[in-house]
Amino acid sequence: MLFNRYMALTTQDLKKIKAIVEEVVELKLEEKLEEKLEEKLNDKLRLLPTRDEFLTKMDEVMGELKDTREEQTILQDIHPNNIHSFAN
C-alpha cells in the first residue's frame, strides 16, 4: 500500500530532471564566466589612462612634434641638402 502512495520515477521523469539540472548548471557556469571576464577586463582597463590623461599627453606629444618640425625646417634653411660649406 505504501508503494502505491509514492510512485517511482519513470525514465521520462528522470530525463526531464536531467534536462533541468543541465540547464541550471549551464546558466550558473555562464554567470561565473561572465563575472570572471568582467573582472579580468576591469583589471586590464585600470592600466589605461583616463580620457583627460590621454588627451593631455597627446597635446604634449603634438607640441614636441611641432617643435621638432620647426627645428628641422630651420636646419634645412641653414644647411640645404645637408651640404656644409667650409671656408678655404
LUMPA-560106 format. One record per residue: residue number from 1; x, y, z of N, C-alpha, C in turn. Coordinates in nm, 2 decimals. Example, Ala and Ser with C-alpha at 12.3 -4.5 7.8 and 13.67 -1.06 7.14 Angstrom:
2
{node 1 {1.32 -0.57 0.78} {1.23 -0.45 0.78} {1.32 -0.33 0.78}}
{node 2 {1.28 -0.22 0.71} {1.37 -0.11 0.71} {1.29 0.00 0.79}}
//
This chain:
88
{node 1 {0.08 -0.12 0.00} {0.00 0.00 0.00} {0.09 0.13 0.00}}
{node 2 {0.20 0.12 0.07} {0.29 0.24 0.07} {0.35 0.27 -0.06}}
{node 3 {0.38 0.16 -0.14} {0.43 0.18 -0.28} {0.33 0.25 -0.37}}
{node 4 {0.21 0.23 -0.35} {0.11 0.30 -0.44} {0.10 0.44 -0.40}}
{node 5 {0.13 0.48 -0.28} {0.12 0.62 -0.24} {0.23 0.70 -0.30}}
{node 6 {0.35 0.64 -0.31} {0.46 0.71 -0.37} {0.50 0.64 -0.50}}
{node 7 {0.48 0.70 -0.61} {0.51 0.63 -0.74} {0.66 0.65 -0.77}}
{node 8 {0.71 0.55 -0.83} {0.85 0.55 -0.87} {0.87 0.65 -0.99}}
{node 9 {0.99 0.71 -1.00} {1.01 0.79 -1.12} {1.03 0.71 -1.24}}
{node 10 {0.97 0.76 -1.35} {0.99 0.69 -1.48} {1.11 0.74 -1.55}}
{node 11 {1.15 0.68 -1.65} {1.26 0.72 -1.73} {1.24 0.86 -1.79}}
{node 12 {1.12 0.89 -1.83} {1.08 1.02 -1.88} {1.10 1.12 -1.77}}
{node 13 {1.06 1.09 -1.65} {1.08 1.19 -1.54} {1.22 1.22 -1.51}}
{node 14 {1.31 1.11 -1.52} {1.45 1.13 -1.50} {1.51 1.21 -1.61}}
{node 15 {1.47 1.19 -1.73} {1.52 1.27 -1.84} {1.48 1.42 -1.82}}
{node 16 {1.36 1.45 -1.78} {1.32 1.59 -1.75} {1.40 1.65 -1.64}}
{node 17 {1.43 1.57 -1.53} {1.51 1.62 -1.42} {1.65 1.65 -1.47}}
{node 18 {1.70 1.56 -1.55} {1.84 1.58 -1.60} {1.85 1.70 -1.69}}
{node 19 {1.75 1.73 -1.77} {1.75 1.84 -1.86} {1.74 1.97 -1.77}}
{node 20 {1.66 1.97 -1.67} {1.65 2.09 -1.58} {1.78 2.11 -1.51}}
{node 21 {1.84 2.01 -1.46} {1.97 2.02 -1.39} {2.08 2.07 -1.48}}
{node 22 {2.08 2.02 -1.61} {2.18 2.06 -1.70} {2.17 2.21 -1.74}}
{node 23 {2.04 2.26 -1.75} {2.01 2.40 -1.78} {2.06 2.49 -1.67}}
{node 24 {2.03 2.45 -1.54} {2.06 2.53 -1.43} {2.22 2.53 -1.42}}
{node 25 {2.28 2.42 -1.44} {2.43 2.42 -1.43} {2.49 2.51 -1.54}}
{node 26 {2.44 2.50 -1.66} {2.49 2.58 -1.77} {2.47 2.73 -1.74}}
{node 27 {2.35 2.77 -1.69} {2.33 2.91 -1.65} {2.43 2.96 -1.55}}
{node 28 {2.45 2.88 -1.44} {2.54 2.91 -1.34} {2.68 2.93 -1.39}}
{node 29 {2.72 2.83 -1.48} {2.86 2.84 -1.54} {2.87 2.97 -1.62}}
{node 30 {2.77 3.00 -1.70} {2.77 3.13 -1.78} {2.79 3.25 -1.69}}
{node 31 {2.71 3.25 -1.58} {2.72 3.36 -1.49} {2.86 3.38 -1.43}}
{node 32 {2.92 3.26 -1.39} {3.05 3.27 -1.33} {3.15 3.31 -1.44}}
{node 33 {3.14 3.26 -1.56} {3.23 3.30 -1.67} {3.22 3.45 -1.70}}
{node 34 {3.10 3.50 -1.70} {3.08 3.65 -1.72} {3.14 3.73 -1.61}}
{node 35 {3.13 3.68 -1.49} {3.19 3.75 -1.37} {3.34 3.76 -1.39}}
{node 36 {3.40 3.64 -1.42} {3.54 3.63 -1.43} {3.59 3.72 -1.55}}
{node 37 {3.52 3.72 -1.66} {3.56 3.80 -1.78} {3.55 3.95 -1.74}}
{node 38 {3.45 3.99 -1.68} {3.43 4.13 -1.64} {3.54 4.17 -1.54}}
{node 39 {3.57 4.08 -1.45} {3.68 4.11 -1.35} {3.81 4.13 -1.42}}
{node 40 {3.84 4.04 -1.52} {3.97 4.05 -1.59} {3.97 4.17 -1.68}}
{node 41 {3.86 4.20 -1.74} {3.85 4.32 -1.82} {3.88 4.45 -1.74}}
{node 42 {3.81 4.46 -1.63} {3.83 4.57 -1.54} {3.97 4.58 -1.49}}
{node 43 {4.04 4.47 -1.46} {4.18 4.47 -1.42} {4.27 4.53 -1.54}}
{node 44 {4.24 4.50 -1.66} {4.31 4.55 -1.77} {4.28 4.69 -1.80}}
{node 45 {4.16 4.73 -1.79} {4.12 4.87 -1.81} {4.18 4.97 -1.71}}
{node 46 {4.21 4.92 -1.59} {4.26 5.00 -1.48} {4.40 5.05 -1.53}}
{node 47 {4.47 4.98 -1.61} {4.60 5.01 -1.66} {4.60 5.13 -1.76}}
{node 48 {4.49 5.15 -1.82} {4.48 5.26 -1.92} {4.46 5.39 -1.86}}
{node 49 {4.51 5.50 -1.93} {4.49 5.63 -1.87} {4.35 5.68 -1.89}}
{node 50 {4.31 5.77 -1.81} {4.18 5.83 -1.83} {4.18 5.91 -1.96}}
{node 51 {4.06 5.95 -2.01} {4.05 6.03 -2.13} {4.13 6.16 -2.12}}
{node 52 {4.11 6.23 -2.00} {4.18 6.35 -1.98} {4.33 6.33 -1.98}}
{node 53 {4.38 6.23 -1.91} {4.52 6.20 -1.91} {4.58 6.17 -2.05}}
{node 54 {4.50 6.10 -2.13} {4.54 6.06 -2.27} {4.55 6.19 -2.35}}
{node 55 {4.45 6.27 -2.34} {4.44 6.40 -2.43} {4.55 6.49 -2.38}}
{node 56 {4.58 6.50 -2.26} {4.69 6.59 -2.21} {4.82 6.54 -2.26}}
{node 57 {4.85 6.41 -2.26} {4.97 6.35 -2.31} {4.98 6.37 -2.46}}
{node 58 {4.87 6.36 -2.53} {4.87 6.38 -2.68} {4.90 6.52 -2.71}}
{node 59 {4.85 6.62 -2.64} {4.88 6.76 -2.66} {5.03 6.78 -2.64}}
{node 60 {5.09 6.72 -2.54} {5.23 6.73 -2.51} {5.31 6.68 -2.63}}
{node 61 {5.27 6.56 -2.67} {5.35 6.49 -2.78} {5.33 6.57 -2.91}}
{node 62 {5.21 6.62 -2.94} {5.19 6.70 -3.06} {5.28 6.83 -3.05}}
{node 63 {5.29 6.89 -2.94} {5.37 7.01 -2.92} {5.51 6.98 -2.95}}
{node 64 {5.56 6.87 -2.90} {5.70 6.83 -2.92} {5.72 6.80 -3.07}}
{node 65 {5.63 6.74 -3.14} {5.64 6.71 -3.28} {5.65 6.84 -3.36}}
{node 66 {5.56 6.94 -3.32} {5.56 7.07 -3.39} {5.70 7.14 -3.37}}
{node 67 {5.75 7.13 -3.25} {5.88 7.19 -3.22} {5.99 7.13 -3.31}}
{node 68 {5.99 7.00 -3.31} {6.09 6.92 -3.39} {6.08 6.96 -3.54}}
{node 69 {5.96 6.97 -3.59} {5.94 7.00 -3.73} {5.99 7.14 -3.76}}
{node 70 {5.97 7.23 -3.67} {6.02 7.37 -3.68} {6.17 7.38 -3.68}}
{node 71 {6.23 7.30 -3.59} {6.38 7.29 -3.58} {6.43 7.23 -3.71}}
{node 72 {6.37 7.13 -3.76} {6.41 7.07 -3.89} {6.41 7.17 -4.00}}
{node 73 {6.30 7.25 -4.01} {6.29 7.35 -4.11} {6.40 7.45 -4.10}}
{node 74 {6.43 7.49 -3.98} {6.53 7.59 -3.96} {6.67 7.53 -4.01}}
{node 75 {6.69 7.41 -3.97} {6.82 7.34 -4.00} {6.83 7.33 -4.16}}
{node 76 {6.72 7.30 -4.22} {6.73 7.28 -4.37} {6.75 7.42 -4.43}}
{node 77 {6.71 7.52 -4.37} {6.73 7.66 -4.43} {6.88 7.69 -4.41}}
{node 78 {6.94 7.65 -4.30} {7.08 7.68 -4.28} {7.17 7.59 -4.36}}
{node 79 {7.14 7.46 -4.37} {7.22 7.36 -4.44} {7.13 7.29 -4.55}}
{node 80 {7.10 7.36 -4.66} {7.01 7.29 -4.76} {7.08 7.17 -4.82}}
{node 81 {7.01 7.06 -4.83} {7.05 6.93 -4.88} {7.17 6.87 -4.80}}
{node 82 {7.17 6.91 -4.67} {7.27 6.86 -4.58} {7.42 6.89 -4.63}}
{node 83 {7.44 6.99 -4.71} {7.57 7.02 -4.76} {7.63 7.13 -4.67}}
{node 84 {7.74 7.11 -4.62} {7.81 7.21 -4.53} {7.92 7.28 -4.62}}
{node 85 {7.92 7.40 -4.61} {8.02 7.48 -4.68} {8.13 7.51 -4.59}}
{node 86 {8.26 7.48 -4.62} {8.37 7.51 -4.54} {8.45 7.62 -4.61}}
{node 87 {8.51 7.70 -4.52} {8.59 7.81 -4.57} {8.73 7.75 -4.62}}
{node 88 {8.77 7.80 -4.73} {8.90 7.75 -4.79} {9.01 7.84 -4.75}}
//
